[in-house]
Amino acid sequence: MDIKEIARRLIEEPWRGKLDEVLELVGEDAVAHVAGSPAPLTGRDGFRDFVTTYLTAFPDGTITVEDQIAEGDMVATRWTGRGTNTGELMGLPATGRQVTIEGVSYARITDAKVRETWITWDTLALMQQLGAVPETIP
């Protein structure tokens, strides 16, 4: 399996009920740098906790890979996430609102395992769509 396929599976498959399967693609020593998080996530448990937070908040959610570029052991992936907020998200009660966000993930993959990732997405747009932050003034 090439590194683009590993990165795609890691991004899309937890939303298809395959979280345990994709955890096998995460190195025990993996580190994830998530924009806005106070500290990096570490290992498979860190990945599981991060993904579970969003699976709980958006149980019907999907993430679709839009584009990928790979060079050496690095993969850049542009993706779109969609879902309905029917569960709590980091202390915010469910809103029932549908959201669409875009993001970019970079993954360093060696020996068929993700070793390090950098994840960014439009958190402001997510919070605005949930009604937690007012829409910006034009």
N, C-alpha and C positions, 0 to 999 in steps of 0.2 A: 504494500500500500504506500503510495507516495505521500509527501508531506502535505500537499493541498487536500487530499482526501482525508487525512487525519484531522486537519484543521476544520474542514467542512463538517465532518461527523461530530466533532467536539461542540460545534456551534449549533447545529440543527437537531441532532438526535436526542438530546435530553427532552426536547419538546415533543418527541414522538414516543415517549415512555421508555427510552433506552438509556437512562442515566447510568445505571450500573454497568452496562456494556461499555459506554464511553469512558468511564472511570479507569478502565484498563489501559486507555491511551494516555493517561496522565501519569507522569513520573512521580514517584514517592517524594522526590526532592523538588517538585515543581513550585514555582513562585508566580503568582498572578498579581500584576499591578493594575488596579482598577481605579480609573479617574474618580476622585471624590471620596475614595475609601481612606480611612485614617492610617491603615497599615496594609502591606501586601498580604494576600491569601497564600497559604502554604499547603502543599501536598494535596492528596486526593480528598481529604476531609474538608479542606478549605474550599476546594472546587465544589464539592457536594453541597456544603452549606450555602455558598453563594448562589448556585443554581436553584436550590430548593427554595430560597427566599422569593425568587421571581416565579417559580412554578406554583408556589402557594398563592401568590398575589394574582397571577394570570394563568389559571389552570387550562384555559383553552388556547394559550399562547402558541405562536409559531415564530420561528426565526428562519428567514430565507437568505441564503448566501447569494449576493448579487454579482460580485466580482472577486477574483483572487489573482494575486501575483506572487510568485515564489522565486527566490534566489538563494542558493546555498542551503542553509538550514532554517531560513526565515520565510514565513508566509504572511502576506497582508491580505486581509479579508474584509470586504465591505458587505454589510448585512442590513436587513430590515426586520424589525420585530413588530408583531401585531398581537393584540389580545384584549380581553375584557377583564377589567379589574374587579374580580369577585371575591378576593381575599385580602387580608391585611398586608400592607407593605411597609415594613420598618416603622410600625406604630401608627400608620395612617389607615383609617378604616376603609373598607371596600367602597368604591363609588359606583360600580356598575357601568362605568364609562369604558368605551373602546379607545384604544390608543394605537398609534403607529409611531415608531421611532427608528432612527437610523444610527448605525455605529460602525466602528472600524476596530478590528482586532489584529494584533501582530502576534505571531507565535514562533518561538524557536523550538524546533523539533529535531531530536537526535535519537537514533536507535529506536525509531517508531514510537517515541514517547514525547509528549509536550513537556518541555523543561521550564519554559518561561513564557509568559504572555503579558501583553499590554492591551487593555480594553478601554475604549472611550465610546461614549454615546451621548446623544443630546438629552442630558438629564433635565435641563430646563424645559424642553418641549414635553417631556414625560410628565413633569410636575404640573405644567400648565394644562395639559390634556386631562389630568386627574382632578384639576380644580384646586390643587394645593398651593399654587402660585398664580397670581393674576396674569392675564394676557398682557403682553407688552403694549405700550402706547405707541401708535405709529408716529 
